[in-house]
C-alpha cells in the first residue's frame, strides 16, 4: 500500500510540475508577442493599411499562436487602437484596463467556449503596459496552447497507464514474495500440528535459514524441550507419588484385614491399631508434603509477600517441630553478629512458605542427628540474610549430594529413617520462589550444613 501511495505521489508531482512549466513557457511566449506588438505599434511609423500592419505583426511571431487574439488600447481614454478580431464585437472591462495600467503586467487563464464546440478551452491571457516607445500602449494577447494541453493530456494518459502497470506488478510481486515468506510459517504450522503428548519428548520443528521464522523455530524447539522436561518431571512425580501413597495404604488395608479375620485379644487389637496409626501418620505426612510441593510450584504472583523478620520466624520453628513429633528435639538459635536495626534481618517474603522451608531443614537436622539436635545461626550483609542449619548426623554421601533436591530422592544411608524425599525438594523451590540460594556441605559421619541466602530487597 505504501509503494502504491508513493507511485501516485510521484505521478501527481510529475504532472503538476509539467503543467506549471507549460504555463510558464506559454506565458513567456505571449509576453514576448505582446512586447513585439507594442514595439511595432509604438514606434510612431505610419502604417497605411491593416494588411501591411498584419504582415508586420506576423513577422514578429516566431511561431503561430492557436486562436490568437490581439487587442491594443490607448492608455489615456482606453480606446481600442488595434485588434485582429474581425467577426465579433470586442468588449473589455475598463476596470481590467485600469488595473493593467497600474500593475504594468497581467496574466490570467480564461475559459472560452467556441461556437459549435463541445467543451471550453483554457485560454492564456497576457497584458502589458508598454511605455518604452514613443506611444504608450496597453496590449492584450490571448491564445490557446493547443499542443501544450495535448502534451499534458498525453502525459496524464501515460502516467495513468504506467501507474496501473506498476500497481499490477507490485501486486504480483507482493503476492509472490508474500507466498514465499508464508511458506516457512505454513511448514512450521504443519509440523507443530503433528506434535502431541505421545511424541512431545522427541518433537522438533525443522526450519532452516537465518531469518525471523528460523529464529522462531529455534525458540519453539527450546520451548518444546522445556515442556518435554516438565512432562517428564510430572510423570515421574505422579508415578512416585502413586507408589508412595500406595505403600501406606496397602499396609493399613492389610493390617485391618488381618484384624477382622478372627477374634483377637484387646492387646492384639491395640498393637494393630498402633501400627495402623503409624501408617496413617506416615500417609498424612506424605500428603502434606505433596501439598507443600504443589504449593511451592506456584509462581510469585500467587503469594502475598511482605516484610518478614527472620529471627522472629525462626523462634517459632522449635515449637512447631516439637508439636509435630513426639520426640523432644533440641534446637539452638544464635546470631553470627547482633543486628543493630530490625531491617538488617528483615526480607520480603511469604511467612507461611518460609516457615515450611526452615521447618523442613530443622526437622531433617534433628531427624538425622543422634542427639536430635539442630544448630541454627543467622548472619547478614548489605544484600542477603544467611541462615545456617547444621547437624552432627550421618551426613550425605558425595554421590547423593547432586540429587538430594530432586522429589522423592533419598540417599543410600537413609533407608532406616522414615521419610519420603520431599522435604529438600520443597525447600529448594521455596528458596527459588524468593529469588534466594540454598547450598549444602556434608561429610559422611560428621554431619550436614545447609546455607540459605535470602535477598533483603
N, C-alpha and C positions, 0 to 999 in steps of 0.2 A: 504494500500500500504506500509506503514512504517513497519507493522508487517511482511509482506512477505519479505521485504528487510532485516529485522533483522534475519529472519529464514535462508535466503540464506547466509547471512554473517556468521551466526553461523555454518552452514553446511560446508561452504568453509574453515573456520578456523579449524574445526574438521578434515576435510580431509587433509588439509595442514600439521597440526602437526602430524597426524598419519603417513603420508608419510615421514616426516622428522625423526620421531622416528624409522621407519622401516629402513631407510637408515643408521642411526647411529648404530642401533643394528646389522645390517648385516655387516657393515663396521668393527665393533668390532670383529665379528666372523672371518672375513677374515684376520684381523690384527693378531689375536691370532693364526690362522692357519699358516700365514707366519712366525711368530716368532718361532712356533714349528718346522716348516721345517728347518729354519735357525739353530736351536739348534741341530737337528738330523744330518744335513749335515756338520755342522761346528765344531763338537766335535773331529774330527780327526780320528774316528774309521774307520776301513777298512770294507766296505760293499762288500761282494763277488759277489753278483748278484743283478740285478734290481728287481727281485722278492722279495728278502729279504728287499731291500730298500723300496719298495712299501708297504710291510707289516708293516715295522716300521713306515713309514709315516702315514699309515691308523690308527695306534694305537694312533697317536696324535690328530686325529679328533674326537671330542665328538659328532658330528652329520654330516651326509653326506651332502656335498655341491653339489647342482644340476649343472651338466655340468662344474665341476671344472676343471680348467686348471692351472698347476703349471709350472713356468719357473724360473730356478735358474742360475745366471750368475756370472762369475768371475769378480770382480770389477776392475781388472787390465787391462786385454785385452778384456773384455766383451765377452768372450767365453761362450757358453751355457754349464753349468755344468750338469744340470738335467732338464728334462721335462717329464710330464706324457702324453703328446700329441703324439700319435703314427702314426696317419694316414695322417698328413699334415705337411708341412714344416713350421717351426716356424720362423717368422721374426719380430724382434722388432727394432724400430728406435733407433740407437745409441744415438741420442740426448736425448731421454727419459731416457735412462740408465745413461747418464752423469748428467741429471737433478736430477734423483733419488739419485745419488751418492752425489750430492751437498746438496740436501734438506733432505736426510735421510728418507723421507716418502713421499708417493704419493697415492692419491685416486682420481679416476675418474670413470665416467659412460660411457660405450661404447655400442653403438647399434651394435648388431651382428645378421646377418641373417643366420640361419642354412639352410643346403640343404633341399629342398622339404618343407620348412617352409613357411607358408602364411604371417607371419609378423615377424619383427625383435624383438629380446629380448634385454632388457636393462641390460647388464652385469655390475656388480660391480668389479672394478679392484683396488687392493691394492698392493703397492710396498713398501718394506722396505730395508734399507741398514744396515745389521747387522754386527757389529764389536765386539760384546761381546764374541764371541767364538774364538777358535784357528784360524779358517779360515774365514775371512770376505767374505760375500756373498751378492749379490743383488737378492732378492726373490720377484717374481711377482706371485700373486694368483688372479684369476678371477673366478667368478661363477654367476649363475643366481638365484636370490631369488624367486624361483617359488612360494612358499607358501606365502611369504610376499606380492608379487604382486597379488596373488589370494585374499588374505585378503583385500588388498586395493580395488580391483575390487568389492568384495562383500560389503565392506563398502560404496563405491560410490553408488552401486545399492540401498543399504538400505537407505542411506541419500536421494537419489532422490525420493524413494517411500515415505519416511517419509515427505519430503518436499511437494510432491504432495498431500498427505493426509492432511497435516496441512493447506496447501493453500485452499483445498476444504472445510475443516472445518471452516477456517477463513471466507471464502466467505459465507458459510451457516449461521454461527453465526452472521457475519456482516449484512447479509440481514435480519436476524430475528430481531436483535436489531434496525437496521435502520427502519424496518417496525414499530416496537414498538414506536420508537421515532417520526416517522412521523404521527402516528395515532392522537396525540393531535393536530398537525398542520392541519390535514385533517378535524378534528371536528371543529377547530377554523374557517377554511375557509368556511365550510358548514354553520356554524352559522352566520358568517359575511355576507355570500351571501344572507341570508334571511332578512337582515336589509335594510330598505328603509325609505323614508321620512315619510311614514304613521305610522311606528312603532318605529321611532327613539327615541321618548321620553322614552319609557319603554324598549328599546333594551338593551340586556346584553348577553355577552358570558359567558358560564359556563364551565371552565376548572379547574379541581381540581388538587391539588398537590403543591409541593414547588419547582419545577424546573423552568427553564428559560421560558418554554412555559406558565406555570401558571402565572408567573410574567408578561409576555407579555399580557396575557388575562386581568390581573388586570389593567395594563396601558391602554389597549384598552377600557376597561369599563370606566375608568376615562375620556378618550378622548370622548367616546360616550356621557357621562354625560355633558361634556362641550359643545359638539356640540348640544345636546338637548337644553341646556340653550341658546346657541346662536340662534338656530332656533326659540325658544320661544320669545326671545327678538326681533328677526327680524319680526316675525309675529305680535307681539304687536306693533312694530314700524310702520309697514305697515298699520295695522288696524287704529292706532291712527292718522297717517299722512293722511290716506284717509279720516277719519272723519273730521279732522281739515281743510283739503283742501276743502272738500265738503261744509262746512258751509258758508264760504265767497263767494264761487262760487254760491251757491244756493241763497244767499242774493242778489248778483249782478244780477243774471238772473231774479229773481222775481221782483226786482225794475225796471229793464229795460222793462219787460213785462207789468208792470203797467203803465210805462211812455208812451209806444206806444199804450196802449189800447184805449186812446181817446186824443183829443186835450187838452192841458193844457196851463196855462199862463207861461210866462217867469220865474216868481218867482218859480212856481212849478217845472219847469224843472231844475232850479238852485239848489233847495233843493234836488231833486232826484240825480242830478249829484254829489252834495257834499257828499251825503250818499254813492253813488257808489264809489267815490274817496276814502272814508274812508275804505270801504270794500276792495278795490283794494290795498291800502296801507297795510292793515292787511294781505292780501294774500301775498304781496311782503315780508313782514316781516317773515311770516311763511316759505315761500320758501327759503329765505336767511338763516333762522335758520336751515332748513333741510339740506341745502348745507353745512353749517358750521359743523353740526353734522356729516354728512357723511365724511367731510374732517378730522375732529378730530378722526375718527375711523381708519384712515390710520396709518401705523407704522412709526417709526422714520426715516426709510430709505427713505421714500418718501419726506422728507423735508430737506431743507438746513439749517443747524444750524451754527450760527456764534455768535460772542460776541455781546451782546445787553446790552446797559446801561438802566437800569430800570427807572431811574429818567427822562431821556430824552423821553423815550417811554410814560411814564405817563403824561408828559406835553402836549402831542398831544391828549390825551384822551378827555379833556374838549371840544376842538373844534369839535371832531368827534361826541360827544354826542349832542352838540347843533345843529350841521348840520342836524342830522337825526330826530330831534324832534323840533316842532315849539315852544314849551315851553322853556323858559330860565332856564337852570339848573345852580346850584351853586356847584362848585367842588373846594375844598380846599386840596392842596397837601403840606405835611410837612415832615420833617425828624425827627426821634426819636433822632438821633445824626448825626452830619455832617461828611461826609466821607472826609478823608484826601487824598485818592488816588482814581482814576477812577475805578480800578479793584475791589474795595470794594463793588461797586454797579453794577458790570458787571457780567453777567452769560451767558453761552452758550444756545442759543435758536433760535426759528424761530420768527422773528419780527412780521410777519403778524398774526400768531396764538396768540402770547402774547397780541397783540392789541385787538384781538377778546375777549380774556379772560378778560382783565381789562375793556374793553368797556361794556361787559355784566354785570360785577359786579357793575360798577359805574352807568350804566343805571338803573339797578334794585334798587340801593340805592336811586337814585333820584326819581324813579317812585313811590316807596312806602313811601317816606318821604313827610310829609305835606308841607314842605318848598322847596321841590325838591332840596335837598341839600345832598351832599356826602362828607365825610371826608376821605381823603386818606393819610396814613402815611407810611414811608419807614424806615426799620431798617435792620441791617445786623450783621453777626458774621463771624467767620472764615470759616464756611461751607455753610451758607444759606443767602439768601436775603429774608426778610419778608415784604410783602405788606399787610397792613390792610385797608379794605374798610368798613366804618361804616356809618350807618344812624340812624335817630331817628323816624323811621316809625312805622308801625303797628305791626311789629315783626312776628315771626313764632311760631305757637303752638307746644308744645313739641311732640305731636303725629305725626306731619308732618316733624320733623327735619330729621328723618332717611330716608325719601323718597324724599326729595327735589332735589336730584341729579339724579333721575330717569327721563327718557324722558317723556314729556307730563304730568308730575305730577304737580298739582297746589294745594296749601293749601286751606283750607276752607274759610279763610278770604281774599282771593284774587279774589273772583268772580267778583267784581266791577272794577277790574283793568285789562286793556287789556293785553293779553299775551298768550303764547302757552305752557309754561312749558318746553322750550328747552334750555333756556339760561344757567341755572346752570348745566344741563347735559353736555353741550358743554364745560363749564368751567372745570369741573372735568376731562373730557377726555384730554383736552389740558394740564392740570397740570400733569396728569399721563404720558402723552407723553414726558414731560420734566423731568420726574422722581422726581417730587416735591410732595407737600402735600397741601391739602385745607381742612380747618375746619371752622365750623360756631358756633357762640354763639348768642343766641337770647332770648329775653324776650318780651312776648306779651304786646304791648302798649308802649314799651320803645326802640324799635329798634333792629337792627341786625348788627353783625360784622362778616365779612369773613376774615380769615387769609390765605394768600397764601405764601408758603415757596418754593423757587426755589434754586436748587443746584448751587453753584458757580463754580463747576468743574465736 
